[in-house]
Amino acid sequence: MDPITLAIAGAVATGIATGAGESTGTALGVLVGRVRERLAGRPRALETPESAAAALHEEFAGDPAFELQCRDLWNQVTGDGISNTFHGQARTVVQARDVHGGLTVT
């Protein structure tokens, strides 16, 4: 299992234990809320970080879009709040941060 899935599972398990939920408005709260909703029918899956990681791994394998949403939220939790996300079709997409100097896109 990849380290990000394990980290998300640990944060979700800890977030649930400390009462973080979607009402907090933070990326962690949103992430906890989405995982809690997704695993609502499997309450034992959230008992430990290990069981949460296994359940998330199964969910991610079955729904790559859900995995992408969770990873985007995780990047917001662990980063500085910057998250570049693109969904859809485009001929060219440029996502950048901290560009110093000139930038020309043709």
Gaussian input, Z-matrix of N, CA and C with variables (Angstrom, degrees):
# hf/3-21g

backbone

0 1
 N
 C     1     B1
 C     2     B2     1     A1
 N     3     B3     2     A2     1     D1
 C     4     B4     3     A3     2     D2
 C     5     B5     4     A4     3     D3
 N     6     B6     5     A5     4     D4
 C     7     B7     6     A6     5     D5
 C     8     B8     7     A7     6     D6
 N     9     B9     8     A8     7     D7
 C    10    B10     9     A9     8     D8
 C    11    B11    10    A10     9     D9
 N    12    B12    11    A11    10    D10
 C    13    B13    12    A12    11    D11
 C    14    B14    13    A13    12    D12
 N    15    B15    14    A14    13    D13
 C    16    B16    15    A15    14    D14
 C    17    B17    16    A16    15    D15
 N    18    B18    17    A17    16    D16
 C    19    B19    18    A18    17    D17
 C    20    B20    19    A19    18    D18
 N    21    B21    20    A20    19    D19
 C    22    B22    21    A21    20    D20
 C    23    B23    22    A22    21    D21
 N    24    B24    23    A23    22    D22
 C    25    B25    24    A24    23    D23
 C    26    B26    25    A25    24    D24
 N    27    B27    26    A26    25    D25
 C    28    B28    27    A27    26    D26
 C    29    B29    28    A28    27    D27
 N    30    B30    29    A29    28    D28
 C    31    B31    30    A30    29    D29
 C    32    B32    31    A31    30    D30
 N    33    B33    32    A32    31    D31
 C    34    B34    33    A33    32    D32
 C    35    B35    34    A34    33    D33
 N    36    B36    35    A35    34    D34
 C    37    B37    36    A36    35    D35
 C    38    B38    37    A37    36    D36
 N    39    B39    38    A38    37    D37
 C    40    B40    39    A39    38    D38
 C    41    B41    40    A40    39    D39
 N    42    B42    41    A41    40    D40
 C    43    B43    42    A42    41    D41
 C    44    B44    43    A43    42    D42
 N    45    B45    44    A44    43    D43
 C    46    B46    45    A45    44    D44
 C    47    B47    46    A46    45    D45
 N    48    B48    47    A47    46    D46
 C    49    B49    48    A48    47    D47
 C    50    B50    49    A49    48    D48
 N    51    B51    50    A50    49    D49
 C    52    B52    51    A51    50    D50
 C    53    B53    52    A52    51    D51
 N    54    B54    53    A53    52    D52
 C    55    B55    54    A54    53    D53
 C    56    B56    55    A55    54    D54
 N    57    B57    56    A56    55    D55
 C    58    B58    57    A57    56    D56
 C    59    B59    58    A58    57    D57
 N    60    B60    59    A59    58    D58
 C    61    B61    60    A60    59    D59
 C    62    B62    61    A61    60    D60
 N    63    B63    62    A62    61    D61
 C    64    B64    63    A63    62    D62
 C    65    B65    64    A64    63    D63
 N    66    B66    65    A65    64    D64
 C    67    B67    66    A66    65    D65
 C    68    B68    67    A67    66    D66
 N    69    B69    68    A68    67    D67
 C    70    B70    69    A69    68    D68
 C    71    B71    70    A70    69    D69
 N    72    B72    71    A71    70    D70
 C    73    B73    72    A72    71    D71
 C    74    B74    73    A73    72    D72
 N    75    B75    74    A74    73    D73
 C    76    B76    75    A75    74    D74
 C    77    B77    76    A76    75    D75
 N    78    B78    77    A77    76    D76
 C    79    B79    78    A78    77    D77
 C    80    B80    79    A79    78    D78
 N    81    B81    80    A80    79    D79
 C    82    B82    81    A81    80    D80
 C    83    B83    82    A82    81    D81
 N    84    B84    83    A83    82    D82
 C    85    B85    84    A84    83    D83
 C    86    B86    85    A85    84    D84
 N    87    B87    86    A86    85    D85
 C    88    B88    87    A87    86    D86
 C    89    B89    88    A88    87    D87
 N    90    B90    89    A89    88    D88
 C    91    B91    90    A90    89    D89
 C    92    B92    91    A91    90    D90
 N    93    B93    92    A92    91    D91
 C    94    B94    93    A93    92    D92
 C    95    B95    94    A94    93    D93
 N    96    B96    95    A95    94    D94
 C    97    B97    96    A96    95    D95
 C    98    B98    97    A97    96    D96
 N    99    B99    98    A98    97    D97
 C   100   B100    99    A99    98    D98
 C   101   B101   100   A100    99    D99
 N   102   B102   101   A101   100   D100
 C   103   B103   102   A102   101   D101
 C   104   B104   103   A103   102   D102
 N   105   B105   104   A104   103   D103
 C   106   B106   105   A105   104   D104
 C   107   B107   106   A106   105   D105
 N   108   B108   107   A107   106   D106
 C   109   B109   108   A108   107   D107
 C   110   B110   109   A109   108   D108
 N   111   B111   110   A110   109   D109
 C   112   B112   111   A111   110   D110
 C   113   B113   112   A112   111   D111
 N   114   B114   113   A113   112   D112
 C   115   B115   114   A114   113   D113
 C   116   B116   115   A115   114   D114
 N   117   B117   116   A116   115   D115
 C   118   B118   117   A117   116   D116
 C   119   B119   118   A118   117   D117
 N   120   B120   119   A119   118   D118
 C   121   B121   120   A120   119   D119
 C   122   B122   121   A121   120   D120
 N   123   B123   122   A122   121   D121
 C   124   B124   123   A123   122   D122
 C   125   B125   124   A124   123   D123
 N   126   B126   125   A125   124   D124
 C   127   B127   126   A126   125   D125
 C   128   B128   127   A127   126   D126
 N   129   B129   128   A128   127   D127
 C   130   B130   129   A129   128   D128
 C   131   B131   130   A130   129   D129
 N   132   B132   131   A131   130   D130
 C   133   B133   132   A132   131   D131
 C   134   B134   133   A133   132   D132
 N   135   B135   134   A134   133   D133
 C   136   B136   135   A135   134   D134
 C   137   B137   136   A136   135   D135
 N   138   B138   137   A137   136   D136
 C   139   B139   138   A138   137   D137
 C   140   B140   139   A139   138   D138
 N   141   B141   140   A140   139   D139
 C   142   B142   141   A141   140   D140
 C   143   B143   142   A142   141   D141
 N   144   B144   143   A143   142   D142
 C   145   B145   144   A144   143   D143
 C   146   B146   145   A145   144   D144
 N   147   B147   146   A146   145   D145
 C   148   B148   147   A147   146   D146
 C   149   B149   148   A148   147   D147
 N   150   B150   149   A149   148   D148
 C   151   B151   150   A150   149   D149
 C   152   B152   151   A151   150   D150
 N   153   B153   152   A152   151   D151
 C   154   B154   153   A153   152   D152
 C   155   B155   154   A154   153   D153
 N   156   B156   155   A155   154   D154
 C   157   B157   156   A156   155   D155
 C   158   B158   157   A157   156   D156
 N   159   B159   158   A158   157   D157
 C   160   B160   159   A159   158   D158
 C   161   B161   160   A160   159   D159
 N   162   B162   161   A161   160   D160
 C   163   B163   162   A162   161   D161
 C   164   B164   163   A163   162   D162
 N   165   B165   164   A164   163   D163
 C   166   B166   165   A165   164   D164
 C   167   B167   166   A166   165   D165
 N   168   B168   167   A167   166   D166
 C   169   B169   168   A168   167   D167
 C   170   B170   169   A169   168   D168
 N   171   B171   170   A170   169   D169
 C   172   B172   171   A171   170   D170
 C   173   B173   172   A172   171   D171
 N   174   B174   173   A173   172   D172
 C   175   B175   174   A174   173   D173
 C   176   B176   175   A175   174   D174
 N   177   B177   176   A176   175   D175
 C   178   B178   177   A177   176   D176
 C   179   B179   178   A178   177   D177
 N   180   B180   179   A179   178   D178
 C   181   B181   180   A180   179   D179
 C   182   B182   181   A181   180   D180
 N   183   B183   182   A182   181   D181
 C   184   B184   183   A183   182   D182
 C   185   B185   184   A184   183   D183
 N   186   B186   185   A185   184   D184
 C   187   B187   186   A186   185   D185
 C   188   B188   187   A187   186   D186
 N   189   B189   188   A188   187   D187
 C   190   B190   189   A189   188   D188
 C   191   B191   190   A190   189   D189
 N   192   B192   191   A191   190   D190
 C   193   B193   192   A192   191   D191
 C   194   B194   193   A193   192   D192
 N   195   B195   194   A194   193   D193
 C   196   B196   195   A195   194   D194
 C   197   B197   196   A196   195   D195
 N   198   B198   197   A197   196   D196
 C   199   B199   198   A198   197   D197
 C   200   B200   199   A199   198   D198
 N   201   B201   200   A200   199   D199
 C   202   B202   201   A201   200   D200
 C   203   B203   202   A202   201   D201
 N   204   B204   203   A203   202   D202
 C   205   B205   204   A204   203   D203
 C   206   B206   205   A205   204   D204
 N   207   B207   206   A206   205   D205
 C   208   B208   207   A207   206   D206
 C   209   B209   208   A208   207   D207
 N   210   B210   209   A209   208   D208
 C   211   B211   210   A210   209   D209
 C   212   B212   211   A211   210   D210
 N   213   B213   212   A212   211   D211
 C   214   B214   213   A213   212   D212
 C   215   B215   214   A214   213   D213
 N   216   B216   215   A215   214   D214
 C   217   B217   216   A216   215   D215
 C   218   B218   217   A217   216   D216
 N   219   B219   218   A218   217   D217
 C   220   B220   219   A219   218   D218
 C   221   B221   220   A220   219   D219
 N   222   B222   221   A221   220   D220
 C   223   B223   222   A222   221   D221
 C   224   B224   223   A223   222   D222
 N   225   B225   224   A224   223   D223
 C   226   B226   225   A225   224   D224
 C   227   B227   226   A226   225   D225
 N   228   B228   227   A227   226   D226
 C   229   B229   228   A228   227   D227
 C   230   B230   229   A229   228   D228
 N   231   B231   230   A230   229   D229
 C   232   B232   231   A231   230   D230
 C   233   B233   232   A232   231   D231
 N   234   B234   233   A233   232   D232
 C   235   B235   234   A234   233   D233
 C   236   B236   235   A235   234   D234
 N   237   B237   236   A236   235   D235
 C   238   B238   237   A237   236   D236
 C   239   B239   238   A238   237   D237
 N   240   B240   239   A239   238   D238
 C   241   B241   240   A240   239   D239
 C   242   B242   241   A241   240   D240
 N   243   B243   242   A242   241   D241
 C   244   B244   243   A243   242   D242
 C   245   B245   244   A244   243   D243
 N   246   B246   245   A245   244   D244
 C   247   B247   246   A246   245   D245
 C   248   B248   247   A247   246   D246
 N   249   B249   248   A248   247   D247
 C   250   B250   249   A249   248   D248
 C   251   B251   250   A250   249   D249
 N   252   B252   251   A251   250   D250
 C   253   B253   252   A252   251   D251
 C   254   B254   253   A253   252   D252
 N   255   B255   254   A254   253   D253
 C   256   B256   255   A255   254   D254
 C   257   B257   256   A256   255   D255
 N   258   B258   257   A257   256   D256
 C   259   B259   258   A258   257   D257
 C   260   B260   259   A259   258   D258
 N   261   B261   260   A260   259   D259
 C   262   B262   261   A261   260   D260
 C   263   B263   262   A262   261   D261
 N   264   B264   263   A263   262   D262
 C   265   B265   264   A264   263   D263
 C   266   B266   265   A265   264   D264
 N   267   B267   266   A266   265   D265
 C   268   B268   267   A267   266   D266
 C   269   B269   268   A268   267   D267
 N   270   B270   269   A269   268   D268
 C   271   B271   270   A270   269   D269
 C   272   B272   271   A271   270   D270
 N   273   B273   272   A272   271   D271
 C   274   B274   273   A273   272   D272
 C   275   B275   274   A274   273   D273
 N   276   B276   275   A275   274   D274
 C   277   B277   276   A276   275   D275
 C   278   B278   277   A277   276   D276
 N   279   B279   278   A278   277   D277
 C   280   B280   279   A279   278   D278
 C   281   B281   280   A280   279   D279
 N   282   B282   281   A281   280   D280
 C   283   B283   282   A282   281   D281
 C   284   B284   283   A283   282   D282
 N   285   B285   284   A284   283   D283
 C   286   B286   285   A285   284   D284
 C   287   B287   286   A286   285   D285
 N   288   B288   287   A287   286   D286
 C   289   B289   288   A288   287   D287
 C   290   B290   289   A289   288   D288
 N   291   B291   290   A290   289   D289
 C   292   B292   291   A291   290   D290
 C   293   B293   292   A292   291   D291
 N   294   B294   293   A293   292   D292
 C   295   B295   294   A294   293   D293
 C   296   B296   295   A295   294   D294
 N   297   B297   296   A296   295   D295
 C   298   B298   297   A297   296   D296
 C   299   B299   298   A298   297   D297
 N   300   B300   299   A299   298   D298
 C   301   B301   300   A300   299   D299
 C   302   B302   301   A301   300   D300
 N   303   B303   302   A302   301   D301
 C   304   B304   303   A303   302   D302
 C   305   B305   304   A304   303   D303
 N   306   B306   305   A305   304   D304
 C   307   B307   306   A306   305   D305
 C   308   B308   307   A307   306   D306
 N   309   B309   308   A308   307   D307
 C   310   B310   309   A309   308   D308
 C   311   B311   310   A310   309   D309
 N   312   B312   311   A311   310   D310
 C   313   B313   312   A312   311   D311
 C   314   B314   313   A313   312   D312
 N   315   B315   314   A314   313   D313
 C   316   B316   315   A315   314   D314
 C   317   B317   316   A316   315   D315

   B1=1.4521
   B2=1.5237
   B3=1.3300
   B4=1.4606
   B5=1.5259
   B6=1.3283
   B7=1.4641
   B8=1.5262
   B9=1.3257
   B10=1.4688
   B11=1.5170
   B12=1.3341
   B13=1.4667
   B14=1.5173
   B15=1.3292
   B16=1.4642
   B17=1.5224
   B18=1.3246
   B19=1.4716
   B20=1.5146
   B21=1.3361
   B22=1.4709
   B23=1.5205
   B24=1.3337
   B25=1.4579
   B26=1.5199
   B27=1.3227
   B28=1.4567
   B29=1.5090
   B30=1.3208
   B31=1.4644
   B32=1.5176
   B33=1.3262
   B34=1.4634
   B35=1.5189
   B36=1.3281
   B37=1.4599
   B38=1.5320
   B39=1.3129
   B40=1.4591
   B41=1.5146
   B42=1.3295
   B43=1.4629
   B44=1.5049
   B45=1.3236
   B46=1.4554
   B47=1.5153
   B48=1.3307
   B49=1.4565
   B50=1.5177
   B51=1.3437
   B52=1.4571
   B53=1.5259
   B54=1.3332
   B55=1.4537
   B56=1.5094
   B57=1.3267
   B58=1.4616
   B59=1.5121
   B60=1.3079
   B61=1.4568
   B62=1.4968
   B63=1.3174
   B64=1.4526
   B65=1.5195
   B66=1.3244
   B67=1.4575
   B68=1.5243
   B69=1.3250
   B70=1.4615
   B71=1.5127
   B72=1.3386
   B73=1.4507
   B74=1.5129
   B75=1.3188
   B76=1.4573
   B77=1.5208
   B78=1.3192
   B79=1.4637
   B80=1.5243
   B81=1.3402
   B82=1.4616
   B83=1.5212
   B84=1.3164
   B85=1.4616
   B86=1.5162
   B87=1.3294
   B88=1.4646
   B89=1.5241
   B90=1.3348
   B91=1.4614
   B92=1.5261
   B93=1.3144
   B94=1.4651
   B95=1.5199
   B96=1.3201
   B97=1.4619
   B98=1.5206
   B99=1.3242
   B100=1.4737
   B101=1.5200
   B102=1.3193
   B103=1.4606
   B104=1.5232
   B105=1.3157
   B106=1.4660
   B107=1.5310
   B108=1.3412
   B109=1.4670
   B110=1.5259
   B111=1.3221
   B112=1.4615
   B113=1.5275
   B114=1.3245
   B115=1.4608
   B116=1.5227
   B117=1.3225
   B118=1.4660
   B119=1.5228
   B120=1.3122
   B121=1.4562
   B122=1.5166
   B123=1.3249
   B124=1.4648
   B125=1.5308
   B126=1.3352
   B127=1.4730
   B128=1.5254
   B129=1.3261
   B130=1.4604
   B131=1.5202
   B132=1.3346
   B133=1.4634
   B134=1.5160
   B135=1.3125
   B136=1.4642
   B137=1.5246
   B138=1.3193
   B139=1.4601
   B140=1.5261
   B141=1.3147
   B142=1.4696
   B143=1.5230
   B144=1.3268
   B145=1.4658
   B146=1.5250
   B147=1.3248
   B148=1.4668
   B149=1.5216
   B150=1.3403
   B151=1.4614
   B152=1.5217
   B153=1.3247
   B154=1.4707
   B155=1.5222
   B156=1.3300
   B157=1.4707
   B158=1.5220
   B159=1.3180
   B160=1.4681
   B161=1.5274
   B162=1.3265
   B163=1.4652
   B164=1.5250
   B165=1.3330
   B166=1.4606
   B167=1.5188
   B168=1.3143
   B169=1.4610
   B170=1.5319
   B171=1.3160
   B172=1.4690
   B173=1.5236
   B174=1.3292
   B175=1.4696
   B176=1.5280
   B177=1.3197
   B178=1.4631
   B179=1.5277
   B180=1.3375
   B181=1.4625
   B182=1.5215
   B183=1.3208
   B184=1.4581
   B185=1.5151
   B186=1.3289
   B187=1.4622
   B188=1.5287
   B189=1.3371
   B190=1.4668
   B191=1.5334
   B192=1.3130
   B193=1.4685
   B194=1.5282
   B195=1.3217
   B196=1.4641
   B197=1.5241
   B198=1.3354
   B199=1.4651
   B200=1.5232
   B201=1.3241
   B202=1.4597
   B203=1.5236
   B204=1.3284
   B205=1.4683
   B206=1.5290
   B207=1.3247
   B208=1.4661
   B209=1.5249
   B210=1.3109
   B211=1.4662
   B212=1.5273
   B213=1.3309
   B214=1.4659
   B215=1.5256
   B216=1.3188
   B217=1.4675
   B218=1.5271
   B219=1.3338
   B220=1.4569
   B221=1.5265
   B222=1.3242
   B223=1.4611
   B224=1.5209
   B225=1.3158
   B226=1.4574
   B227=1.5282
   B228=1.3312
   B229=1.4636
   B230=1.5206
   B231=1.3297
   B232=1.4602
   B233=1.5151
   B234=1.3158
   B235=1.4619
   B236=1.5044
   B237=1.3003
   B238=1.4549
   B239=1.5242
   B240=1.3118
   B241=1.4606
   B242=1.5152
   B243=1.3097
   B244=1.4571
   B245=1.5193
   B246=1.3040
   B247=1.4573
   B248=1.5176
   B249=1.3146
   B250=1.4562
   B251=1.5144
   B252=1.3155
   B253=1.4504
   B254=1.5085
   B255=1.3144
   B256=1.4568
   B257=1.5129
   B258=1.3233
   B259=1.4594
   B260=1.5236
   B261=1.2958
   B262=1.4609
   B263=1.5074
   B264=1.3176
   B265=1.4532
   B266=1.5190
   B267=1.3059
   B268=1.4590
   B269=1.5185
   B270=1.3042
   B271=1.4600
   B272=1.5271
   B273=1.3151
   B274=1.4586
   B275=1.5219
   B276=1.2978
   B277=1.4628
   B278=1.5214
   B279=1.3224
   B280=1.4576
   B281=1.5171
   B282=1.3203
   B283=1.4498
   B284=1.5197
   B285=1.3125
   B286=1.4592
   B287=1.5168
   B288=1.3025
   B289=1.4517
   B290=1.5175
   B291=1.2967
   B292=1.4614
   B293=1.5258
   B294=1.3104
   B295=1.4558
   B296=1.5191
   B297=1.3098
   B298=1.4622
   B299=1.5150
   B300=1.3105
   B301=1.4638
   B302=1.5170
   B303=1.2973
   B304=1.4615
   B305=1.5142
   B306=1.3246
   B307=1.4562
   B308=1.5069
   B309=1.3050
   B310=1.4580
   B311=1.5216
   B312=1.3206
   B313=1.4588
   B314=1.5065
   B315=1.3174
   B316=1.4597
   B317=1.5112
   A1=107.91
   A2=115.80
   A3=118.91
   A4=111.77
   A5=117.38
   A6=121.64
   A7=113.82
   A8=118.18
   A9=119.31
   A10=110.62
   A11=117.24
   A12=120.14
   A13=110.08
   A14=116.74
   A15=120.35
   A16=111.40
   A17=117.28
   A18=120.99
   A19=110.87
   A20=116.34
   A21=119.58
   A22=109.89
   A23=116.44
   A24=120.47
   A25=111.72
   A26=116.54
   A27=119.62
   A28=112.46
   A29=116.19
   A30=119.96
   A31=111.43
   A32=115.90
   A33=119.08
   A34=110.26
   A35=116.99
   A36=119.85
   A37=110.75
   A38=116.92
   A39=121.04
   A40=110.78
   A41=116.66
   A42=120.78
   A43=112.14
   A44=116.70
   A45=120.12
   A46=109.89
   A47=116.62
   A48=120.38
   A49=111.71
   A50=117.53
   A51=120.16
   A52=112.54
   A53=117.02
   A54=120.21
   A55=115.06
   A56=119.05
   A57=119.68
   A58=108.18
   A59=116.53
   A60=120.26
   A61=110.39
   A62=115.42
   A63=118.34
   A64=113.23
   A65=117.98
   A66=120.40
   A67=112.31
   A68=118.68
   A69=119.95
   A70=111.93
   A71=117.46
   A72=120.39
   A73=113.97
   A74=118.06
   A75=120.80
   A76=109.54
   A77=115.87
   A78=119.71
   A79=110.67
   A80=117.85
   A81=119.94
   A82=110.26
   A83=116.73
   A84=119.94
   A85=112.37
   A86=116.21
   A87=120.76
   A88=109.61
   A89=116.56
   A90=120.88
   A91=110.92
   A92=117.02
   A93=121.57
   A94=109.84
   A95=116.51
   A96=120.21
   A97=112.60
   A98=116.70
   A99=119.97
   A100=111.84
   A101=116.64
   A102=119.38
   A103=109.85
   A104=117.31
   A105=121.31
   A106=110.40
   A107=116.76
   A108=120.15
   A109=111.07
   A110=116.19
   A111=120.74
   A112=111.43
   A113=116.34
   A114=120.69
   A115=112.80
   A116=117.01
   A117=121.68
   A118=112.55
   A119=117.61
   A120=120.39
   A121=113.77
   A122=116.30
   A123=121.05
   A124=110.10
   A125=118.00
   A126=120.51
   A127=114.24
   A128=118.70
   A129=120.48
   A130=111.12
   A131=117.05
   A132=120.68
   A133=111.81
   A134=117.16
   A135=120.29
   A136=113.32
   A137=117.21
   A138=119.86
   A139=113.07
   A140=116.98
   A141=120.65
   A142=109.05
   A143=117.51
   A144=118.96
   A145=112.57
   A146=117.06
   A147=120.48
   A148=111.47
   A149=116.86
   A150=119.62
   A151=110.31
   A152=117.41
   A153=120.76
   A154=110.27
   A155=116.80
   A156=120.57
   A157=110.54
   A158=117.16
   A159=120.42
   A160=110.65
   A161=116.63
   A162=120.23
   A163=111.07
   A164=116.90
   A165=120.08
   A166=111.60
   A167=116.25
   A168=120.51
   A169=110.06
   A170=117.10
   A171=121.75
   A172=111.07
   A173=116.47
   A174=120.21
   A175=110.94
   A176=116.53
   A177=120.40
   A178=111.04
   A179=116.79
   A180=120.19
   A181=111.07
   A182=116.77
   A183=120.82
   A184=114.67
   A185=117.13
   A186=120.11
   A187=109.71
   A188=117.36
   A189=120.81
   A190=113.06
   A191=118.16
   A192=120.22
   A193=110.74
   A194=116.71
   A195=120.78
   A196=110.17
   A197=116.14
   A198=120.00
   A199=110.60
   A200=117.47
   A201=121.73
   A202=110.91
   A203=117.01
   A204=120.52
   A205=110.58
   A206=116.40
   A207=119.86
   A208=111.62
   A209=116.63
   A210=119.74
   A211=111.34
   A212=117.10
   A213=119.93
   A214=110.57
   A215=116.45
   A216=119.82
   A217=110.62
   A218=117.01
   A219=120.24
   A220=111.12
   A221=116.56
   A222=119.94
   A223=111.11
   A224=117.20
   A225=120.05
   A226=111.08
   A227=116.31
   A228=120.71
   A229=110.74
   A230=116.55
   A231=120.15
   A232=113.51
   A233=117.26
   A234=120.60
   A235=110.74
   A236=114.03
   A237=119.81
   A238=111.28
   A239=115.95
   A240=120.10
   A241=113.60
   A242=117.82
   A243=121.18
   A244=108.27
   A245=115.65
   A246=119.80
   A247=108.57
   A248=116.46
   A249=121.52
   A250=108.23
   A251=115.72
   A252=120.58
   A253=108.74
   A254=115.71
   A255=120.49
   A256=108.08
   A257=115.83
   A258=121.79
   A259=107.15
   A260=116.98
   A261=119.78
   A262=111.74
   A263=114.92
   A264=120.42
   A265=109.26
   A266=114.93
   A267=121.03
   A268=108.66
   A269=115.40
   A270=118.69
   A271=110.56
   A272=116.03
   A273=120.91
   A274=109.48
   A275=115.95
   A276=121.79
   A277=106.99
   A278=116.13
   A279=121.28
   A280=107.35
   A281=115.33
   A282=120.60
   A283=106.55
   A284=115.44
   A285=117.89
   A286=110.16
   A287=113.62
   A288=121.12
   A289=107.71
   A290=116.39
   A291=122.69
   A292=113.06
   A293=115.64
   A294=120.31
   A295=107.21
   A296=115.86
   A297=121.10
   A298=107.37
   A299=116.02
   A300=119.84
   A301=110.19
   A302=114.78
   A303=120.45
   A304=112.45
   A305=113.68
   A306=121.17
   A307=107.97
   A308=116.28
   A309=120.94
   A310=108.69
   A311=115.63
   A312=120.96
   A313=106.53
   A314=116.81
   A315=119.63
   A316=110.33
   D1=140.57
   D2=-175.20
   D3=-75.63
   D4=155.69
   D5=-175.90
   D6=-62.81
   D7=-31.91
   D8=-179.35
   D9=-67.70
   D10=-41.49
   D11=177.35
   D12=-60.56
   D13=-43.85
   D14=178.30
   D15=-62.80
   D16=-40.84
   D17=-179.87
   D18=-66.52
   D19=-43.48
   D20=177.96
   D21=-60.95
   D22=-45.70
   D23=-179.86
   D24=-59.93
   D25=-42.98
   D26=178.12
   D27=-63.44
   D28=-42.64
   D29=179.01
   D30=-66.83
   D31=-39.57
   D32=179.29
   D33=-66.56
   D34=-44.76
   D35=178.78
   D36=-61.74
   D37=-41.86
   D38=178.08
   D39=-69.02
   D40=-41.41
   D41=179.02
   D42=-61.86
   D43=-40.53
   D44=178.09
   D45=-66.64
   D46=-40.94
   D47=-179.19
   D48=-65.06
   D49=-32.40
   D50=-178.16
   D51=-95.42
   D52=1.90
   D53=175.04
   D54=88.71
   D55=9.96
   D56=176.49
   D57=-67.33
   D58=135.74
   D59=179.97
   D60=-146.50
   D61=179.97
   D62=-176.42
   D63=-64.62
   D64=-18.88
   D65=-179.47
   D66=-71.60
   D67=-13.55
   D68=-178.76
   D69=-71.19
   D70=-24.19
   D71=178.40
   D72=80.52
   D73=-2.16
   D74=178.03
   D75=-90.82
   D76=164.95
   D77=178.68
   D78=-60.02
   D79=-39.72
   D80=178.34
   D81=-63.36
   D82=-42.70
   D83=178.84
   D84=-61.55
   D85=-41.83
   D86=178.75
   D87=-66.10
   D88=-44.06
   D89=179.33
   D90=-60.48
   D91=-47.56
   D92=178.76
   D93=-59.53
   D94=-44.28
   D95=-179.80
   D96=-61.58
   D97=-44.30
   D98=-179.42
   D99=-65.80
   D100=-42.42
   D101=179.28
   D102=-67.59
   D103=-41.77
   D104=178.65
   D105=-59.54
   D106=-44.11
   D107=177.50
   D108=-62.80
   D109=-44.51
   D110=-176.29
   D111=-64.22
   D112=-36.23
   D113=-176.26
   D114=-103.01
   D115=19.38
   D116=-176.00
   D117=-56.95
   D118=-35.26
   D119=-179.85
   D120=-80.71
   D121=-0.75
   D122=-177.58
   D123=-130.14
   D124=66.07
   D125=-174.45
   D126=-59.16
   D127=-30.51
   D128=-179.64
   D129=-69.87
   D130=-19.56
   D131=179.89
   D132=-64.48
   D133=-22.78
   D134=-176.35
   D135=-102.50
   D136=12.95
   D137=-177.95
   D138=-71.07
   D139=-35.47
   D140=-179.13
   D141=-136.70
   D142=159.31
   D143=174.99
   D144=-57.72
   D145=-35.37
   D146=-179.07
   D147=-66.66
   D148=-44.90
   D149=179.69
   D150=-69.10
   D151=-34.43
   D152=176.80
   D153=-66.13
   D154=-40.04
   D155=178.93
   D156=-63.45
   D157=-43.10
   D158=179.55
   D159=-63.86
   D160=-42.84
   D161=179.42
   D162=-65.98
   D163=-42.06
   D164=177.90
   D165=-63.99
   D166=-40.26
   D167=178.59
   D168=-58.05
   D169=-43.31
   D170=177.48
   D171=-64.06
   D172=-44.15
   D173=-179.38
   D174=-65.29
   D175=-42.22
   D176=179.98
   D177=-63.57
   D178=-38.69
   D179=179.48
   D180=-64.58
   D181=-34.60
   D182=-178.39
   D183=-87.64
   D184=-18.27
   D185=-175.99
   D186=-145.14
   D187=86.10
   D188=-178.72
   D189=-60.24
   D190=-29.19
   D191=178.52
   D192=-66.62
   D193=-38.67
   D194=176.45
   D195=-64.49
   D196=-40.67
   D197=177.30
   D198=-60.63
   D199=-44.21
   D200=179.50
   D201=-61.21
   D202=-42.84
   D203=178.10
   D204=-61.30
   D205=-44.89
   D206=-179.65
   D207=-65.18
   D208=-41.03
   D209=179.05
   D210=-66.32
   D211=-38.31
   D212=176.28
   D213=-61.67
   D214=-45.64
   D215=178.04
   D216=-63.87
   D217=-39.93
   D218=178.72
   D219=-61.70
   D220=-40.11
   D221=177.50
   D222=-62.15
   D223=-34.66
   D224=176.77
   D225=-69.73
   D226=-37.87
   D227=179.77
   D228=-66.19
   D229=-44.63
   D230=-173.03
   D231=-90.64
   D232=-16.14
   D233=-178.51
   D234=-98.08
   D235=-152.65
   D236=-179.33
   D237=-103.32
   D238=25.64
   D239=178.47
   D240=88.15
   D241=-1.80
   D242=179.13
   D243=-90.39
   D244=127.85
   D245=178.16
   D246=-142.74
   D247=120.20
   D248=176.25
   D249=-96.96
   D250=121.39
   D251=-179.77
   D252=-135.54
   D253=134.50
   D254=176.16
   D255=-131.29
   D256=130.03
   D257=176.05
   D258=-127.32
   D259=134.14
   D260=177.62
   D261=121.63
   D262=-160.26
   D263=-178.92
   D264=-119.99
   D265=141.56
   D266=176.98
   D267=-158.10
   D268=152.65
   D269=176.38
   D270=-74.16
   D271=-40.16
   D272=-179.63
   D273=-140.19
   D274=133.89
   D275=175.74
   D276=-132.28
   D277=130.26
   D278=176.88
   D279=-122.47
   D280=125.33
   D281=174.82
   D282=-124.97
   D283=128.55
   D284=-175.56
   D285=-146.47
   D286=161.36
   D287=175.71
   D288=-149.48
   D289=146.03
   D290=176.81
   D291=52.55
   D292=54.80
   D293=176.03
   D294=-86.78
   D295=121.59
   D296=-179.99
   D297=-112.08
   D298=120.98
   D299=-176.76
   D300=101.35
   D301=-165.65
   D302=-176.36
   D303=-77.67
   D304=155.72
   D305=176.31
   D306=-144.17
   D307=122.06
   D308=178.62
   D309=-122.61
   D310=127.08
   D311=178.04
   D312=-120.59
   D313=121.73
   D314=-179.65
   D315=-122.85

